[in-house]
Amino acid sequence: MDEYTKTVELIKNTLEKIRPFINRDGGDVIFDSFEDGIVYVNMLGACQDCMMLDSTLTDGIEVILLEEVPGVLGVKLVKDKPTND
């Protein structure tokens, strides 16, 4: 298994640990991709329109991923992913 695949697996496993806390508030977090150190996720359910979304991403999900997964530099929503237009 190459390093990228190991990192993605660790990201997914870490998100699975976080998911129950987000589910409790009626939301969900879904892994999309990992590019250039950035983890892209979709936030679903109650999280989509929540005023605390930015805080959940940066103070929650991002902090945990930075601690647990070497190579992660940040977390962003898929909608904020740069396009190759």
Secondary structure, 3 states (H helix, E strand, C coil): CCHHHHHHHHHHHHHHHHHHHHHCCCEEEEEEEEECCEEEEEEEEHHHHCCCHHHHHHHHHHHHHHHHCCCCCEEEEHHHCCCCC
